[in-house]
Amino acid sequence: MLSVDVSNGLHEELETLALKKKARAIGVALHDLETGFRFSLRGDRWFHAASTIKVAVLLAVFRAADEARFRLDDSLHVRNRFFGAADGSLFRVSQDRDATPELYATIGRTAKISALAQAMICGSSNLATNLLLDFVGVEYARTVLQEAQVAGVELRRGVEDHGAHERGINNEATADGLLSLLSAIRGDFLTPERKQAVIRILLEQRFNSMIPAGLPPHATVAHKTGEISTACHDIGIVYLPEREPYIVAILTEFDPDTDGRREMVAAISETIYRSLLRTEPKSNED
Amino acid sequence: MRTEFLRPIDGLGLSNEYRALLRPGESEAGANGTVHRLPRFFYEIGSWEEAHEIRLTPHFTLAELMLVDCREARLLLSQFAHYVPCAIVLLARFLEDFRREVDAPVFISANGGYRSPAHQIGGAKSIHAWGTAANVYRIGDTFLSDARAIEKYRTIAASLSPAVFVRQFGRDHGQTDDHLHIDLGFVNLTPRKCSEAS
Protein backbone atom coordinates (compact mmCIF):
# COMPACT_ATOMS: atom_id res chain seq x y z
CA MET A 1 0.00 0.00 0.00
CA LEU A 2 1.33 3.45 -0.85
CA SER A 3 1.98 5.84 2.00
CA VAL A 4 -0.52 8.24 0.50
CA ASP A 5 -3.17 5.52 0.81
CA VAL A 6 -2.20 4.86 4.41
CA SER A 7 -2.37 8.56 5.06
CA ASN A 8 -5.78 8.98 3.48
CA GLY A 9 -7.17 5.92 5.22
CA LEU A 10 -5.82 6.99 8.59
CA HIS A 11 -7.12 10.49 8.12
CA GLU A 12 -10.60 9.21 7.39
CA GLU A 13 -10.64 6.73 10.27
CA LEU A 14 -9.45 9.27 12.82
CA GLU A 15 -11.97 11.86 11.69
CA THR A 16 -14.74 9.29 12.01
CA LEU A 17 -13.55 8.36 15.51
CA ALA A 18 -13.46 11.99 16.59
CA LEU A 19 -16.98 12.52 15.34
CA LYS A 20 -18.28 9.37 17.00
CA LYS A 21 -16.70 10.19 20.37
CA LYS A 22 -17.82 13.83 20.20
CA ALA A 23 -14.33 15.25 20.46
CA ARG A 24 -14.19 18.99 20.10
CA ALA A 25 -10.87 18.61 18.30
CA ILE A 26 -8.09 16.14 17.75
CA GLY A 27 -4.51 16.62 16.66
CA VAL A 28 -2.35 13.67 15.70
CA ALA A 29 1.23 13.49 14.53
CA LEU A 30 3.12 10.36 13.63
CA HIS A 31 6.60 9.41 12.47
CA ASP A 32 7.32 5.81 11.66
CA LEU A 33 11.04 5.17 11.97
CA GLU A 34 10.69 1.83 10.18
CA THR A 35 9.47 3.31 6.89
CA GLY A 36 9.99 7.04 7.35
CA PHE A 37 6.25 7.52 6.97
CA ARG A 38 4.98 10.77 8.45
CA PHE A 39 1.42 11.73 9.16
CA SER A 40 -0.16 14.81 10.62
CA LEU A 41 -3.82 15.49 11.22
CA ARG A 42 -4.24 19.06 12.36
CA GLY A 43 -0.73 18.72 13.68
CA ASP A 44 -0.33 22.47 13.88
CA ARG A 45 -3.42 23.10 16.02
CA TRP A 46 -2.61 24.41 19.48
CA PHE A 47 -3.92 22.59 22.55
CA HIS A 48 -3.50 23.15 26.25
CA ALA A 49 -0.46 20.96 26.84
CA ALA A 50 -1.64 19.66 30.23
CA SER A 51 0.95 17.28 31.68
CA THR A 52 2.61 16.53 28.35
CA ILE A 53 4.58 19.72 29.04
CA LYS A 54 6.47 17.72 31.66
CA VAL A 55 8.40 16.06 28.84
CA ALA A 56 9.76 19.48 27.91
CA VAL A 57 10.84 20.00 31.51
CA LEU A 58 12.44 16.55 31.47
CA LEU A 59 14.44 17.45 28.37
CA ALA A 60 15.59 20.71 29.99
CA VAL A 61 16.66 18.95 33.18
CA PHE A 62 18.71 16.35 31.35
CA ARG A 63 20.19 18.93 29.01
CA ALA A 64 21.25 20.95 32.05
CA ALA A 65 22.84 17.82 33.47
CA ASP A 66 24.65 17.30 30.15
CA GLU A 67 25.92 20.86 30.46
CA ALA A 68 27.20 20.03 33.98
CA ARG A 69 24.96 22.64 35.58
CA PHE A 70 24.25 20.00 38.21
CA ARG A 71 24.35 16.25 38.66
CA LEU A 72 21.28 14.10 38.49
CA ASP A 73 22.10 12.59 41.87
CA ASP A 74 22.28 16.05 43.44
CA SER A 75 19.66 16.84 46.03
CA LEU A 76 17.08 19.58 45.90
CA HIS A 77 15.13 21.12 48.75
CA VAL A 78 11.52 19.91 48.52
CA ARG A 79 9.31 22.88 49.16
CA ASN A 80 5.70 23.43 48.14
CA ARG A 81 5.95 27.13 47.41
CA PHE A 82 6.06 28.62 43.93
CA PHE A 83 5.75 31.97 42.24
CA GLY A 84 3.03 32.56 39.66
CA ALA A 85 3.99 33.44 36.11
CA ALA A 86 1.42 36.23 35.88
CA ASP A 87 2.30 38.43 38.84
CA GLY A 88 4.78 36.54 40.98
CA SER A 89 2.17 35.71 43.60
CA LEU A 90 2.78 32.65 45.70
CA PHE A 91 0.93 29.41 45.15
CA ARG A 92 1.10 25.81 46.29
CA VAL A 93 0.21 22.65 44.46
CA SER A 94 -2.45 20.36 45.82
CA GLN A 95 -1.50 16.99 47.22
CA ASP A 96 -5.00 15.71 46.40
CA ARG A 97 -4.32 16.13 42.69
CA ASP A 98 -0.93 14.46 42.75
CA ALA A 99 -0.28 10.77 42.18
CA THR A 100 2.93 10.86 44.21
CA PRO A 101 1.89 11.34 47.85
CA GLU A 102 5.26 9.95 48.92
CA LEU A 103 6.95 13.08 47.62
CA TYR A 104 4.87 15.26 49.94
CA ALA A 105 6.26 13.32 52.86
CA THR A 106 9.68 14.75 52.01
CA ILE A 107 8.63 18.41 52.18
CA GLY A 108 11.23 20.28 54.16
CA ARG A 109 13.92 17.74 53.34
CA THR A 110 15.63 16.96 50.05
CA ALA A 111 15.05 14.69 47.09
CA LYS A 112 17.44 13.70 44.34
CA ILE A 113 16.92 15.41 41.02
CA SER A 114 16.73 12.03 39.31
CA ALA A 115 13.98 10.95 41.69
CA LEU A 116 12.07 14.15 41.04
CA ALA A 117 12.35 13.60 37.30
CA GLN A 118 11.02 10.10 37.78
CA ALA A 119 8.11 11.34 39.90
CA MET A 120 7.35 14.11 37.39
CA ILE A 121 6.93 11.64 34.54
CA CYS A 122 5.99 8.26 35.97
CA GLY A 123 3.59 9.63 38.59
CA SER A 124 2.94 12.94 36.80
CA SER A 125 3.82 14.77 40.01
CA ASN A 126 2.98 18.45 39.85
CA LEU A 127 5.14 19.14 42.88
CA ALA A 128 8.18 17.52 41.26
CA THR A 129 7.50 19.38 38.02
CA ASN A 130 7.37 22.78 39.65
CA LEU A 131 10.44 22.07 41.76
CA LEU A 132 12.44 21.10 38.69
CA LEU A 133 11.16 23.93 36.52
CA ASP A 134 11.76 26.42 39.30
CA PHE A 135 15.29 25.07 39.60
CA VAL A 136 16.28 25.13 35.93
CA GLY A 137 14.14 28.18 35.14
CA VAL A 138 11.44 28.68 32.54
CA GLU A 139 13.73 30.77 30.35
CA TYR A 140 16.41 28.11 30.36
CA ALA A 141 13.86 25.41 29.49
CA ARG A 142 12.58 27.53 26.61
CA THR A 143 16.12 28.00 25.38
CA VAL A 144 16.65 24.25 25.46
CA LEU A 145 13.54 23.75 23.34
CA GLN A 146 14.88 26.26 20.82
CA GLU A 147 18.28 24.59 20.76
CA ALA A 148 16.60 21.25 20.20
CA GLN A 149 14.70 22.85 17.31
CA VAL A 150 11.38 22.01 18.92
CA ALA A 151 8.73 24.33 17.55
CA GLY A 152 5.13 23.93 18.63
CA VAL A 153 5.74 23.57 22.35
CA GLU A 154 5.19 26.73 24.39
CA LEU A 155 6.43 26.31 27.94
CA ARG A 156 5.38 29.38 29.89
CA ARG A 157 4.89 28.36 33.49
CA GLY A 158 4.70 25.63 36.09
CA VAL A 159 1.60 23.57 36.71
CA GLU A 160 -1.38 24.46 38.92
CA ASP A 161 -0.56 28.13 38.49
CA HIS A 162 -4.20 29.19 38.58
CA GLY A 163 -3.41 32.91 38.62
CA ALA A 164 -1.57 32.57 35.33
CA HIS A 165 -4.30 30.36 33.90
CA GLU A 166 -6.92 33.01 34.67
CA ARG A 167 -4.88 35.48 32.69
CA GLY A 168 -4.54 33.14 29.76
CA ILE A 169 -0.90 32.23 30.40
CA ASN A 170 -0.84 28.51 29.66
CA ASN A 171 1.50 25.85 28.41
CA GLU A 172 0.44 24.95 24.92
CA ALA A 173 1.52 22.47 22.32
CA THR A 174 0.71 21.11 18.91
CA ALA A 175 0.86 17.46 17.97
CA ASP A 176 3.67 18.25 15.52
CA GLY A 177 5.53 20.10 18.28
CA LEU A 178 5.29 17.26 20.77
CA LEU A 179 6.35 14.83 18.07
CA SER A 180 9.46 16.93 17.46
CA LEU A 181 10.08 17.00 21.20
CA LEU A 182 10.07 13.21 21.38
CA SER A 183 12.20 13.09 18.26
CA ALA A 184 14.74 15.37 19.93
CA ILE A 185 14.82 13.05 22.91
CA ARG A 186 15.35 10.06 20.66
CA GLY A 187 17.91 11.88 18.52
CA ASP A 188 21.35 13.09 19.48
CA PHE A 189 20.41 16.24 21.36
CA LEU A 190 21.29 14.59 24.67
CA THR A 191 24.35 12.50 25.34
CA PRO A 192 23.68 8.77 24.78
CA GLU A 193 23.75 8.06 28.50
CA ARG A 194 21.22 10.78 29.33
CA LYS A 195 19.06 9.90 26.33
CA GLN A 196 18.77 6.33 27.58
CA ALA A 197 17.95 7.58 31.06
CA VAL A 198 15.17 9.82 29.74
CA ILE A 199 13.66 7.02 27.66
CA ARG A 200 13.90 4.67 30.63
CA ILE A 201 11.90 7.15 32.72
CA LEU A 202 9.27 7.49 30.00
CA LEU A 203 9.05 3.70 29.74
CA GLU A 204 8.20 3.51 33.44
CA GLN A 205 5.02 5.54 33.01
CA ARG A 206 2.34 4.42 35.48
CA PHE A 207 -0.67 5.64 33.51
CA ASN A 208 -1.19 3.25 30.66
CA SER A 209 -4.82 3.56 29.69
CA MET A 210 -4.27 5.48 26.47
CA ILE A 211 -1.56 4.75 23.84
CA PRO A 212 -0.53 1.38 25.36
CA ALA A 213 -4.17 0.30 25.71
CA GLY A 214 -4.56 0.34 21.95
CA LEU A 215 -1.53 -1.85 21.34
CA PRO A 216 -0.77 -5.56 21.56
CA PRO A 217 0.73 -6.74 24.85
CA HIS A 218 4.22 -7.14 23.42
CA ALA A 219 4.48 -3.42 22.65
CA THR A 220 6.29 -1.15 25.08
CA VAL A 221 5.74 2.58 25.14
CA ALA A 222 7.92 5.41 26.43
CA HIS A 223 5.21 7.98 26.95
CA LYS A 224 3.56 10.77 28.89
CA THR A 225 -0.12 11.43 29.32
CA GLY A 226 -1.79 14.74 29.99
CA GLU A 227 -5.30 15.39 31.21
CA ILE A 228 -7.24 18.42 32.32
CA SER A 229 -10.99 19.02 32.27
CA THR A 230 -11.08 19.73 28.53
CA ALA A 231 -8.01 17.92 27.24
CA CYS A 232 -6.83 14.35 27.11
CA HIS A 233 -3.48 13.57 25.50
CA ASP A 234 -0.84 10.92 25.23
CA ILE A 235 2.49 11.18 23.43
CA GLY A 236 5.06 8.45 23.14
CA ILE A 237 7.58 6.27 21.37
CA VAL A 238 6.11 2.86 20.58
CA TYR A 239 8.56 -0.04 20.61
CA LEU A 240 7.69 -3.30 18.88
CA PRO A 241 10.24 -6.11 18.85
CA GLU A 242 9.66 -6.94 15.18
CA ARG A 243 10.36 -3.48 13.81
CA GLU A 244 11.74 0.01 14.38
CA PRO A 245 9.71 2.18 16.73
CA TYR A 246 7.23 4.85 15.79
CA ILE A 247 6.68 8.17 17.51
CA VAL A 248 3.16 9.43 18.03
CA ALA A 249 1.45 12.43 19.60
CA ILE A 250 -2.30 12.24 20.17
CA LEU A 251 -3.97 15.38 21.45
CA THR A 252 -7.71 15.66 22.04
CA GLU A 253 -10.05 18.32 23.29
CA PHE A 254 -13.52 17.70 24.69
CA ASP A 255 -16.29 19.50 26.45
CA PRO A 256 -15.76 19.16 30.21
CA ASP A 257 -16.96 15.91 31.80
CA THR A 258 -17.23 14.06 28.52
CA ASP A 259 -16.95 10.31 29.08
CA GLY A 260 -14.73 7.99 27.10
CA ARG A 261 -11.85 10.39 26.49
CA ARG A 262 -9.05 7.97 27.33
CA GLU A 263 -10.80 5.24 25.38
CA MET A 264 -10.78 7.48 22.37
CA VAL A 265 -7.04 8.12 22.64
CA ALA A 266 -6.59 4.35 22.96
CA ALA A 267 -8.75 3.85 19.88
CA ILE A 268 -6.64 6.34 17.93
CA SER A 269 -3.54 4.50 19.10
CA GLU A 270 -5.00 1.21 17.90
CA THR A 271 -5.99 2.70 14.57
CA ILE A 272 -2.48 4.02 14.02
CA TYR A 273 -0.96 0.68 14.95
CA ARG A 274 -3.22 -1.15 12.54
CA SER A 275 -2.48 1.29 9.75
CA LEU A 276 1.25 0.99 10.18
CA LEU A 277 1.30 -2.76 10.57
CA ARG A 278 -1.64 -3.34 8.25
CA THR A 279 -3.41 -5.60 10.68
CA GLU A 280 -7.09 -6.18 11.12
CA PRO A 281 -9.13 -4.46 13.88
CA LYS A 282 -9.43 -6.23 17.22
CA SER A 283 -12.41 -8.57 17.33
CA ASN A 284 -15.24 -7.58 19.62
CA GLU A 285 -15.73 -11.27 20.40
CA ASP A 286 -12.50 -11.60 22.40
CA MET B 1 26.23 15.25 73.96
CA ARG B 2 28.91 13.94 71.60
CA THR B 3 31.30 16.66 70.56
CA GLU B 4 34.66 14.88 70.47
CA PHE B 5 34.68 15.17 66.68
CA LEU B 6 34.48 18.95 66.82
CA ARG B 7 37.83 20.32 65.70
CA PRO B 8 38.00 24.12 65.65
CA ILE B 9 40.12 25.65 62.93
CA ASP B 10 41.01 29.15 61.83
CA GLY B 11 39.46 29.76 58.40
CA LEU B 12 42.38 32.02 57.49
CA GLY B 13 44.54 28.91 57.43
CA LEU B 14 42.42 27.13 54.82
CA SER B 15 43.45 26.66 51.21
CA ASN B 16 42.68 29.45 48.76
CA GLU B 17 39.77 27.63 47.15
CA TYR B 18 38.02 27.15 50.50
CA ARG B 19 38.79 30.70 51.56
CA ALA B 20 37.29 32.02 48.34
CA LEU B 21 34.04 30.29 49.21
CA LEU B 22 33.92 30.72 52.99
CA ARG B 23 35.48 34.21 53.07
CA PRO B 24 36.59 33.88 56.71
CA GLY B 25 36.60 37.15 58.63
CA GLU B 26 35.68 39.25 55.61
CA SER B 27 33.31 42.18 55.93
CA GLU B 28 29.94 41.94 54.27
CA ALA B 29 27.47 44.78 53.93
CA GLY B 30 23.85 43.93 54.52
CA ALA B 31 20.93 45.25 52.53
CA ASN B 32 20.29 47.99 55.08
CA GLY B 33 23.89 49.19 55.08
CA THR B 34 25.02 47.45 58.27
CA VAL B 35 28.39 45.74 57.96
CA HIS B 36 29.27 42.45 59.64
CA ARG B 37 32.27 40.19 59.67
CA LEU B 38 31.71 36.73 58.31
CA PRO B 39 32.71 33.84 60.59
CA ARG B 40 36.42 33.16 60.83
CA PHE B 41 36.50 30.10 63.06
CA PHE B 42 34.94 26.85 61.97
CA TYR B 43 34.53 23.30 63.10
CA GLU B 44 36.09 20.92 60.63
CA ILE B 45 33.85 17.95 59.91
CA GLY B 46 35.45 14.91 58.34
CA SER B 47 32.41 13.09 57.00
CA TRP B 48 28.63 12.89 57.04
CA GLU B 49 28.94 10.04 59.49
CA GLU B 50 30.76 12.39 61.84
CA ALA B 51 28.13 15.08 61.33
CA HIS B 52 25.44 12.59 62.29
CA GLU B 53 27.47 11.42 65.27
CA ILE B 54 28.04 14.91 66.62
CA ARG B 55 25.19 15.63 68.98
CA LEU B 56 25.41 19.30 69.81
CA THR B 57 22.57 19.04 72.31
CA PRO B 58 20.41 16.10 73.39
CA HIS B 59 18.05 16.54 70.42
CA PHE B 60 20.10 18.21 67.69
CA THR B 61 22.88 16.68 65.65
CA LEU B 62 25.24 18.79 63.60
CA ALA B 63 24.05 17.04 60.43
CA GLU B 64 20.56 18.51 60.60
CA LEU B 65 21.98 22.01 60.96
CA MET B 66 24.20 21.71 57.89
CA LEU B 67 21.97 19.95 55.38
CA VAL B 68 22.02 21.87 52.10
CA ASP B 69 20.93 21.11 48.57
CA CYS B 70 22.77 21.51 45.30
CA ARG B 71 22.53 25.29 45.42
CA GLU B 72 25.59 25.10 47.67
CA ALA B 73 29.01 25.55 46.07
CA ARG B 74 30.10 22.28 44.47
CA LEU B 75 33.30 21.97 46.50
CA LEU B 76 31.44 22.43 49.77
CA LEU B 77 28.68 20.12 48.68
CA SER B 78 30.59 17.14 47.52
CA GLN B 79 33.85 17.01 49.39
CA PHE B 80 34.85 16.62 52.96
CA ALA B 81 36.09 18.18 55.12
CA HIS B 82 33.12 20.49 55.65
CA TYR B 83 33.44 23.66 57.66
CA VAL B 84 30.70 24.99 59.93
CA PRO B 85 30.95 28.24 61.92
CA CYS B 86 31.61 27.66 65.59
CA ALA B 87 28.55 29.67 66.56
CA ILE B 88 26.45 26.73 65.40
CA VAL B 89 26.70 25.38 68.96
CA LEU B 90 24.87 28.45 70.25
CA LEU B 91 22.12 27.94 67.70
CA ALA B 92 21.75 24.31 68.74
CA ARG B 93 21.55 25.37 72.38
CA PHE B 94 18.78 27.82 71.59
CA LEU B 95 16.90 25.25 69.53
CA GLU B 96 17.11 22.81 72.41
CA ASP B 97 15.54 25.41 74.73
CA PHE B 98 12.89 26.07 72.11
CA ARG B 99 12.19 22.37 71.77
CA ARG B 100 11.76 22.06 75.52
CA GLU B 101 9.35 24.99 75.49
CA VAL B 102 7.17 23.62 72.69
CA ASP B 103 7.52 20.09 74.02
CA ALA B 104 7.72 18.52 70.58
CA PRO B 105 10.34 17.57 68.00
CA VAL B 106 11.59 20.54 65.98
CA PHE B 107 12.47 19.89 62.33
CA ILE B 108 14.99 22.05 60.47
CA SER B 109 14.53 22.26 56.71
CA ALA B 110 17.14 21.60 54.07
CA ASN B 111 19.08 24.83 53.46
CA GLY B 112 17.56 25.91 56.76
CA GLY B 113 20.67 25.77 58.94
CA TYR B 114 24.18 26.81 57.96
CA ARG B 115 24.71 27.84 54.36
CA SER B 116 28.05 29.10 53.13
CA PRO B 117 28.49 32.60 51.72
CA ALA B 118 28.74 30.90 48.32
CA HIS B 119 25.31 29.30 48.59
CA GLN B 120 22.99 30.50 45.82
CA ILE B 121 20.22 31.35 48.28
CA GLY B 122 21.04 34.56 50.11
CA GLY B 123 24.79 34.24 49.73
CA ALA B 124 27.00 36.14 52.17
CA LYS B 125 24.22 38.57 53.03
CA SER B 126 22.13 35.84 54.62
CA ILE B 127 22.45 35.36 58.34
CA HIS B 128 22.49 31.63 57.62
CA ALA B 129 26.14 32.19 56.61
CA TRP B 130 26.90 32.81 60.29
CA GLY B 131 25.45 29.48 61.36
CA THR B 132 23.13 31.27 63.76
CA ALA B 133 19.84 30.88 61.90
CA ALA B 134 17.41 28.03 61.55
CA ASN B 135 14.36 27.53 59.38
CA VAL B 136 11.91 25.27 61.16
CA TYR B 137 9.37 23.70 58.83
CA ARG B 138 7.66 21.39 61.25
CA ILE B 139 7.05 21.12 64.98
CA GLY B 140 5.67 17.80 66.14
CA ASP B 141 3.00 16.97 63.58
CA THR B 142 2.38 20.59 62.65
CA PHE B 143 3.76 21.89 59.37
CA LEU B 144 4.44 25.59 59.65
CA SER B 145 2.63 26.67 56.53
CA ASP B 146 -0.07 29.01 57.77
CA ALA B 147 -0.34 32.20 59.80
CA ARG B 148 -1.76 30.52 62.88
CA ALA B 149 1.04 27.98 63.29
CA ILE B 150 3.82 30.39 62.43
CA GLU B 151 2.57 33.14 64.73
CA LYS B 152 2.00 30.72 67.59
CA TYR B 153 5.55 29.40 67.53
CA ARG B 154 7.04 32.79 66.67
CA THR B 155 5.69 34.13 69.95
CA ILE B 156 7.18 31.23 71.88
CA ALA B 157 10.61 31.51 70.21
CA ALA B 158 10.78 35.27 70.64
CA SER B 159 9.91 34.96 74.33
CA LEU B 160 13.03 32.91 75.06
CA SER B 161 15.64 35.62 74.58
CA PRO B 162 15.82 39.29 73.62
CA ALA B 163 18.64 38.36 71.25
CA VAL B 164 16.39 36.17 69.17
CA PHE B 165 14.80 37.39 65.99
CA VAL B 166 11.88 35.53 64.47
CA ARG B 167 10.32 36.53 61.17
CA GLN B 168 6.62 37.30 61.03
CA PHE B 169 4.18 35.36 58.93
CA GLY B 170 3.56 36.98 55.57
CA ARG B 171 4.42 36.94 51.93
CA ASP B 172 6.41 40.15 51.75
CA HIS B 173 10.16 40.51 51.85
CA GLY B 174 11.47 39.59 55.29
CA GLN B 175 8.46 37.47 56.16
CA THR B 176 7.88 33.75 55.90
CA ASP B 177 4.91 31.63 54.93
CA ASP B 178 6.14 28.05 54.99
CA HIS B 179 8.59 27.95 57.87
CA LEU B 180 9.63 29.66 61.06
CA HIS B 181 12.84 31.62 60.69
CA ILE B 182 14.73 31.98 63.95
CA ASP B 183 18.10 33.67 64.28
CA LEU B 184 20.45 34.84 66.99
CA GLY B 185 22.00 37.72 65.07
CA PHE B 186 25.50 38.04 63.65
CA VAL B 187 27.28 36.08 66.34
CA ASN B 188 30.89 35.02 65.89
CA LEU B 189 32.37 32.53 68.29
CA THR B 190 36.09 32.20 68.92
CA PRO B 191 36.99 28.88 70.56
CA ARG B 192 39.32 29.09 73.56
CA LYS B 193 42.25 27.54 71.76
CA CYS B 194 42.03 29.92 68.83
CA SER B 195 43.69 33.30 68.48
CA GLU B 196 42.16 36.27 66.69
CA ALA B 197 45.59 37.68 65.92
CA SER B 198 45.89 37.68 62.12
Interface residues (C-beta under 8 A of the other chain):
Chain A: F70 R71 D74 S75 L76 H77 V78 R79 N80 R81 S89 L90 R92 I107 G108 R109 T110 I113
Chain B: L67 D69 C70 R71 L77 F107 S109 A110 N111 G112 Y137 R138 F143 S145 R171 D177 D178 H179
